[in-house]
Amino acid sequence: MGAAPVIESFAHWSSTGECWRDRPVLLLERATLMRRLLTGSLKSAGARQIITAENEQEARAIIETDLPGMVITDWKAEVENPREALSLVKAVRSSENPAYRDVPIVLTSQRTSRSEVERARDAGISEFLRKPLATGDFLNRVQHAATPRPFVRETRFAGPDRRRKPRTANDPLFKRQRDVEDGLVDALQAARNACYALAVEIARDGCEHARRVSVSLKQYLTAVSEFGPRENEIVEMHRAALVQLDEAHEADTPVRLAVVKGLEDVVQMRLAKL
């Protein structure tokens, strides 16, 4: 739950009547043979210009100057830290430049566990494709990625709308503002559901400081009896704290601990006033 997300057009170039084939396609693939294979597939699909990159720094420069209509990038196979492996995706999605932040991004990877697919989705990719690639599947995913979808900007997420199917009464966890508007759940329960989903996500990363943020939010939402602007303010504070922790992931423990402790102190003061 929380403030309604900012919805923008996706992708930026689609509003001009262009399609992904009309713009340069950026291909970041470190394996030479795979790079040749994907280049050939893109050409056969009608891509007019394909720009290849061999590393992330090169790819970022190309994105900023050439404004591609599609980005196809591999998961850094040699990088164990998923934050670093998806740093290109996050850099694009967090950019303030509307000319390329909503570009469709297709991620190819040999890592296909559920947690890794979810990490990639939450980083803001448009499509995920498992290696080794079949040409037909690859081009289908490229086309799916190019299909205009709403671009969502929230406190902890920027990327194409992850919701592809309408919500129904059979869905197990209603947590969106739209679910409240549709009468599927009340605002407080939606916030509690979102807190539960957040706890699952944090458990996946195993960060103790982030876990304390989740515990703090659960404690607050369990104690309140209604959900309004005041309660939403606390929710947004927890989201902002998680963003701070993510941005300060390389900082010393005292820096990260200060973020969590400050949040916990605010929550305790609010709870004391209930």
Secondary structure, DSSP 8 states (H G I E B T S, - for coil): --S--EEE-SSGGGGGT--GGGS-EEEE-SSHHHHHHHHHHHHHTT-S-EEEESSHHHHHHHHHHH--SEEEEE--TT---HHHHTHHHHHHHT-S-TTTTT--EEEEES---HHHHHHHHHHT-SEEEESS--HHHHHHHHHHHHS---EEE-SS-EEE-S--S---TT-S---SHHHHHTTSS-HHHHHHHHHHHHHHHHHHHT-HHHHHHHHHHHHHHHH-S--SHHHHHHHHHHHHHHHHHHHTTTS-HHHHHHHHHHHHHHHHHHHHT-
